[in-house]
Amino acid sequence: MKKNVLIILVALGLTTASAQKKGDVEFGINIGYNNSSVSDDQSNSDSGNGFNFGGSVDYYFSRAWSIKGKLIYDQKGWNNDLIYGPNGNLYRTNIDLNYLTVPIMANWHFGNNRNWYLDFGPYFGFLLNAEDSRFGTDITDSFNTNDFGLAVGIGVKIPVSKKIKIFFEFEGQGGFNDIFKENDYSAVTNSRSSLNFGMNFLMK
């Protein structure tokens, strides 16, 4: 079943006509499933799960190239960490980090009808809050308020009318800076991959 769905999506992406041209502007909305982790050699933490949702604006310089800006509510973090409880004992917990993420990405459109795209560029994250899942402790003060790194994605747009397209994409983010304010060991950075679904609306 999954194989048949993938074949249909690929066929639609390669054969359906696309209306994009120089000067076009598309507004998009999307929701996605996140899998996140951190680069921490000092613990045996596991990847965490979450979701993202947001919007985007895509300006076309030509049929092949555009620049896309996004604004995303982004759940990151990791599982199977340790935290001290109220009694001073250590407990297993998950760490939940919520960011407002702003990627600025170059977008290359390819394929017979330019319905496939590859995008890449820097992202900037602003920490909204952080807490552990076991006790619900607010641990925001332990983390840097900013996160930045590189975002890369690939996807396909499927036109359903002259001004509306649905899209499916896989996106990854890799952080460059230490997420902790104080760290005596090697830098701990964010990593996040997501599977996203959304709609684009042609504005011009």
Secondary structure, DSSP 8 states (H G I E B T S, - for coil): -HHHHHHHHHHHHHHS-----TT-EEEEEEEEEEEEEE--TTS--EEEEEEEEEEEEEEESSSSEEEEEEEEEEEEEEEEEEEE-TTS-EEEEEEEEEEEEEEEEEEEEESTTS-EEEEEEEEEEEEEEEEETTT--B-GGGB-SEEEEEEEEEEEEEESSSSEEEEEEEEEEEE-S-SBSS-SSS---EEEEEEEEEEEEE--
